[in-house]
Each structure stands twice: as C-alpha cells, then as structure tokens.
C-alpha cells in the first residue's frame, strides 16, 4: 500500500522572514535589463533609452526617495485621518499605505513633468533656450520650432500667459532668420485636440499625441511612454521601499493598538 507523500508544513512567517522574502524577490534588476526593456517599449536607440532611464532616476526616483527620507511616522497624522477612516480603513498598515501612496503620487506629479521635458529633448535632439521656451528644435526644412511645455492641461493662468508671450517673443526673433520660426504650446498629457491659441494666434497648442509624434516621428509614442513607465516604476519601488517600511513601522509604534488597529 502506497502512503501519501508527507509535505512539510509551512507556518505563518514572522515580520523579519517576510521582509527577507520581499528583499529576495526584489533584488536589483541589472541596468543592462532595464535599458533594453525601455528601448524595446519606446522604439529608440540604446543611447537614447539609457539617457531616458538615467533621467527618470535623477528627476523622479531619487527626489521621491529623498522626500521620504525626511518623513517620519508621526507626520502621517498631519493629514486628516478621517479622509481614510470613512473609507473603511481600520489598521495602521492600511492607513499608512494609503497616506504614503497619496504623498508619493503628489511628489511624482511634481517631478514627472521635468522628466518628460527631458525625454522630449533627448528624443528630439533639441535644447532649452529659456525665456519661456522649454524646447527648441530645428526641422529638416531649417524651420526653428519653439515649444512651451505644460505637464498637463490647465486653465489659463498668469503663468501660462507669460509662457505664451515668451514663446511668441522667441518666435519673433526666429522669424527674422532665413527660415521663419514656429511657436507651439505642448501639453504632455491630457490634451485631445490641436488648435490655435485664441489670445495668441501665432501660437498653436498641440494635442499630446501630436506633440510626441512631431518630436519623435513615432505616431504612438505617448502610448509607448505609458508602457515604458511600468518598467521604470521599478526604480521608484527600489529606491523608496526601505524608507516606506521605516515610516510604517514608526507609525505603528505611535498610532497602533495591540492588534495593529488605529489608535489616534
């Protein structure tokens, strides 16, 4: 008679064992793997992909990690906890996770536009001349293209008006060259249509897709950027995970009861 094979019993893991397992699963992915993956997603050269990965680390992942390094567990309570408890959050772990996610989203939003501007310069081969112009390119026809870049579509503000005037002023300077300059407002995400700016008829506001296609020559480049961002997200996770774990542990000691429930 054959006896069933006895399998070892796996008991619940301790916090240290869980941390060690997570660390093993998230061992640093070699840069030699990240760059080719980003290159494949974007359809660019290896040199361009490498510069884009480095720029993401410099402008997004590292600043986020630096922000978290300054944060303490007690700081989480500065944001009204009712925002989370009315949505059913009961434990310190859930609460701290959601507060940190909100803070990370806010920080990334502040930095992602800078990175996208750099991506535009890397793939377009342009420069940042200043005076309200974030990107200057010269087309194969010799025409100077001037872009004032916005991270996302916003209502018209005094700052936006100044940027429109700046790009218009630079266009006037470029127009005295043999090939007249063209002025654009580029919205990196969220704008669906291309249209002339009513208050500044010399300036064209490009849709997000039109801008990226114009700069890269790739019609679906914005969608490719979204795919590449899922790969680059690894850099954010690797740089932030230790600080996030520290903040959660501090919050648990300060605001948790014996069962880990919130006790504010």
C-alpha positions as CSV (number, residue, x, y, z in Angstrom):
1,X,0.0,0.0,0.0
2,X,1.4,3.4,-1.0
3,X,1.4,6.1,1.6
4,X,0.8,9.7,0.5
5,X,3.9,11.8,0.5
6,X,4.1,13.9,3.6
7,X,4.7,17.5,2.7
8,X,6.4,19.9,5.1
9,X,4.1,22.3,6.9
10,X,4.6,25.9,6.2
11,X,3.7,28.0,9.2
12,X,3.0,31.8,9.3
13,X,6.1,33.9,8.6
14,X,7.5,36.4,11.1
15,X,7.8,40.0,10.1
16,X,11.6,39.5,9.6
17,X,11.0,36.5,7.4
18,X,8.5,38.4,5.3
19,X,10.9,41.3,4.9
20,X,13.7,38.9,3.9
21,X,11.4,37.2,1.3
22,X,10.4,40.5,-0.2
23,X,14.0,41.6,-0.3
24,X,15.0,38.4,-2.2
25,X,12.1,38.9,-4.7
26,X,13.1,42.5,-5.3
27,X,16.8,42.1,-5.8
28,X,18.0,44.9,-8.1
29,X,17.3,44.3,-11.7
30,X,20.5,44.8,-13.7
31,X,20.6,48.1,-15.6
32,X,21.5,46.0,-18.6
33,X,18.0,44.6,-18.4
34,X,16.1,47.8,-17.7
35,X,17.6,49.8,-20.6
36,X,16.8,47.2,-23.3
37,X,13.3,46.8,-22.0
38,X,12.7,50.6,-22.2
39,X,14.4,50.7,-25.6
40,X,12.0,48.0,-26.9
41,X,9.0,49.8,-25.4
42,X,9.9,53.1,-26.9
43,X,11.5,52.1,-30.2
44,X,14.6,54.2,-29.7
45,X,18.3,53.7,-29.8
46,X,20.2,52.2,-26.9
47,X,21.9,55.5,-26.2
48,X,18.6,57.4,-26.0
49,X,17.0,54.7,-23.9
50,X,19.9,54.8,-21.5
51,X,19.7,58.6,-21.1
52,X,15.9,58.3,-20.5
53,X,16.4,55.7,-17.8
54,X,19.1,57.8,-16.1
55,X,16.9,60.9,-16.4
56,X,14.0,59.1,-14.7
57,X,16.2,58.0,-11.9
58,X,17.6,61.6,-11.5
59,X,14.3,63.5,-11.8
60,X,11.7,61.2,-10.3
61,X,13.0,58.2,-8.4
62,X,15.8,59.9,-6.4
63,X,13.8,63.0,-5.4
64,X,11.0,60.8,-4.2
65,X,13.3,58.7,-2.1
66,X,14.8,62.0,-0.7
67,X,11.4,63.2,0.2
68,X,10.5,60.0,2.0
69,X,13.8,60.1,3.9
70,X,12.7,63.3,5.6
71,X,9.3,61.9,6.5
72,X,8.6,60.5,10.0
73,X,5.8,58.2,11.1
74,X,4.3,61.0,13.2
75,X,4.0,63.2,10.1
76,X,1.3,60.9,8.6
77,X,-1.2,62.1,11.2
78,X,-0.9,65.7,9.9
79,X,-3.2,64.6,7.1
80,X,-6.8,64.3,8.5
81,X,-7.2,60.6,9.2
82,X,-10.9,60.8,8.6
83,X,-10.2,61.0,4.9
84,X,-9.2,57.3,5.2
85,X,-11.3,56.0,8.1
86,X,-14.6,57.0,6.4
87,X,-13.5,54.7,3.5
88,X,-13.2,51.8,5.8
89,X,-9.5,51.9,6.8
90,X,-9.1,50.5,10.3
91,X,-5.5,49.3,10.7
92,X,-2.3,51.3,10.8
93,X,-0.9,49.3,7.9
94,X,-3.8,50.2,5.6
95,X,-3.8,53.9,6.8
96,X,0.0,54.3,6.4
97,X,0.0,52.6,3.0
98,X,-2.7,55.0,1.7
99,X,-1.2,58.1,3.1
100,X,2.2,57.3,1.6
101,X,0.6,56.5,-1.7
102,X,-1.1,59.9,-1.7
103,X,2.2,61.6,-0.8
104,X,4.1,59.6,-3.4
105,X,1.6,60.5,-6.1
106,X,1.8,64.2,-5.3
107,X,5.6,64.1,-5.4
108,X,5.7,62.2,-8.6
109,X,3.3,64.6,-10.2
110,X,5.6,67.4,-9.3
111,X,8.6,65.7,-10.9
112,X,7.2,63.8,-13.8
113,X,6.8,66.9,-16.0
114,X,10.5,67.7,-15.6
115,X,11.4,64.2,-16.7
116,X,9.0,64.3,-19.7
117,X,10.6,67.6,-20.8
118,X,14.0,65.9,-20.7
119,X,12.6,62.9,-22.7
120,X,11.4,65.4,-25.4
121,X,14.9,66.9,-25.6
122,X,16.6,63.5,-25.7
123,X,14.4,62.1,-28.5
124,X,14.1,65.4,-30.4
125,X,17.7,66.4,-30.1
126,X,16.8,69.9,-29.1
127,X,17.9,72.5,-26.4
128,X,16.2,74.5,-23.7
129,X,16.9,78.2,-24.7
130,X,14.9,79.7,-21.8
131,X,12.7,82.9,-21.9
132,X,9.5,80.9,-21.7
133,X,10.7,78.3,-24.2
134,X,11.3,74.7,-22.9
135,X,12.4,73.1,-26.2
136,X,13.9,74.4,-29.4
137,X,14.2,72.2,-32.4
138,X,15.2,72.8,-36.0
139,X,13.4,70.7,-38.6
140,X,14.9,69.2,-41.7
141,X,13.5,72.1,-43.6
142,X,15.5,74.5,-41.5
143,X,12.5,75.9,-39.7
144,X,13.0,76.7,-36.0
145,X,10.3,75.1,-33.7
146,X,9.8,76.6,-30.3
147,X,7.8,74.8,-27.6
148,X,6.5,76.0,-24.3
149,X,5.7,72.7,-22.4
150,X,3.0,72.0,-19.9
151,X,2.8,68.8,-18.0
152,X,-1.0,68.6,-18.3
153,X,-3.9,70.7,-19.5
154,X,-4.7,73.5,-17.1
155,X,-6.9,76.6,-17.0
156,X,-5.3,79.7,-18.3
157,X,-3.2,81.4,-15.6
158,X,-0.9,84.4,-15.5
159,X,2.0,82.0,-15.6
160,X,0.6,80.3,-18.7
161,X,0.0,83.6,-20.4
162,X,3.6,84.6,-19.7
163,X,4.8,81.4,-21.3
164,X,2.7,82.1,-24.4
165,X,4.2,85.5,-24.6
166,X,7.6,84.1,-24.1
167,X,7.3,81.6,-26.9
168,X,5.7,84.3,-29.2
169,X,8.6,86.6,-28.5
170,X,11.2,83.9,-29.3
171,X,9.2,83.2,-32.5
172,X,9.5,86.8,-33.5
173,X,13.3,86.6,-33.1
174,X,13.4,83.4,-35.0
175,X,11.2,84.8,-37.8
176,X,14.0,87.2,-38.7
177,X,16.2,84.3,-39.6
178,X,16.1,82.9,-43.2
179,X,13.5,80.2,-42.2
180,X,10.7,81.6,-40.0
181,X,10.2,80.1,-36.6
182,X,7.0,78.3,-35.5
183,X,5.7,78.6,-31.9
184,X,3.8,75.8,-30.1
185,X,2.4,75.1,-26.6
186,X,2.9,71.4,-26.0
187,X,0.7,69.6,-23.4
188,X,2.5,66.4,-22.4
189,X,-0.7,64.6,-21.4
190,X,-4.5,65.1,-21.4
191,X,-5.0,67.4,-24.4
192,X,-7.0,65.7,-27.2
193,X,-7.0,68.3,-30.0
194,X,-4.6,70.7,-31.7
195,X,-5.8,74.3,-32.1
196,X,-4.6,77.8,-32.4
197,X,-4.4,79.7,-29.0
198,X,-7.1,82.3,-29.3
199,X,-5.3,85.0,-27.3
200,X,-2.0,84.3,-29.2
201,X,-2.8,83.4,-32.8
202,X,0.9,83.0,-33.6
203,X,0.9,80.0,-31.2
204,X,-0.5,76.6,-31.8
205,X,-1.5,74.4,-28.8
206,X,-0.7,70.8,-29.8
207,X,-2.6,67.7,-28.6
208,X,-0.5,65.4,-26.5
209,X,-0.3,62.8,-29.2
210,X,0.6,65.3,-31.9
211,X,3.4,66.8,-29.8
212,X,5.1,63.4,-29.2
213,X,4.7,62.4,-32.8
214,X,6.1,65.7,-34.0
215,X,9.1,65.4,-31.8
216,X,9.8,61.6,-32.2
217,X,8.4,60.7,-35.6
218,X,6.6,57.8,-33.9
219,X,2.8,58.1,-34.1
220,X,2.0,56.2,-30.9
221,X,4.9,57.4,-28.8
222,X,2.8,58.7,-25.9
223,X,1.2,55.3,-25.5
224,X,4.7,53.8,-25.6
225,X,5.8,56.1,-22.8
226,X,3.0,54.7,-20.7
227,X,4.2,51.2,-21.3
228,X,7.8,52.2,-20.5
229,X,6.7,53.9,-17.3
230,X,5.6,50.5,-15.9
231,X,9.2,49.3,-16.4
232,X,10.7,52.5,-14.9
233,X,8.4,52.2,-11.9
234,X,10.8,49.5,-10.6
235,X,13.3,52.3,-9.9
236,X,10.8,54.1,-7.8
237,X,9.9,51.0,-5.8
238,X,13.6,50.0,-5.2
239,X,14.6,53.5,-4.1
240,X,11.5,54.0,-1.9
241,X,10.7,50.7,-0.3
242,X,13.2,50.9,2.7
243,X,12.0,54.4,3.7
244,X,8.4,53.4,3.3
245,X,8.9,50.4,5.6
246,X,10.6,52.6,8.2
247,X,7.8,55.1,8.2
248,X,5.1,52.4,8.5
249,X,7.0,50.9,11.5
250,X,7.2,54.3,13.2
251,X,3.5,54.9,12.6
252,X,2.6,51.5,14.0
253,X,4.5,52.2,17.2
254,X,2.9,55.6,17.6
255,X,-0.6,55.1,16.5
256,X,-1.3,51.3,16.7
257,X,-3.0,49.4,19.5
258,X,-2.1,45.8,20.4
259,X,-4.0,44.5,17.3
260,X,-2.5,47.0,14.9
261,X,-5.7,49.0,14.7
262,X,-5.6,52.7,14.5
263,X,-5.5,54.5,17.9
264,X,-5.1,58.2,17.1
